[in-house]
Amino acid sequence: MLRMSRRSNRAHQMNAEINLTNLIDVAFVLLIIFMITAPILQGGIEVDLPKADAAPITSSEAVIVSVVDNGDIYIDKAKLGSLEEFETALRAVLGDRPEEREVVLKGDQRAVWGRMAEVMGVMGRLGVNLGVAVEPNSSR
């Protein structure tokens, strides 16, 4: 009986190989998930940005202010009714030190320039660090 147990141990030796097929499948699924969720995490509302030569935005913690073609103002996805309401809401979002937070202005290319100037004037009074979002030219 002792001999049978030795043979069964030899027949069932451990296989120390890694199955790469499952690892590759998981990597591809994660890649697809990141490709789908990356545009969703951009922030703000969808606007038709003007085209210009510009570098991509590097700060993901920036406050997104959007001005759409009909003149409505949004902070991230919250619609604001007037410039006074916008100033109050932006002051609340930025806190005590607005110069330390970055604000990105996304203006629709069909938006009236006067409304954009009013929004930038409010941001200037608050002393924010302002960046303007544009769509990069495809000719590069």
Summary of the structure (lengths in Angstrom):
residues: 140
radius of gyration: 27.0
end to end distance: 77.9
largest distance: 95.2
contacts: 322
relative contact order: 0.16
helix: 43%
strand: 19%
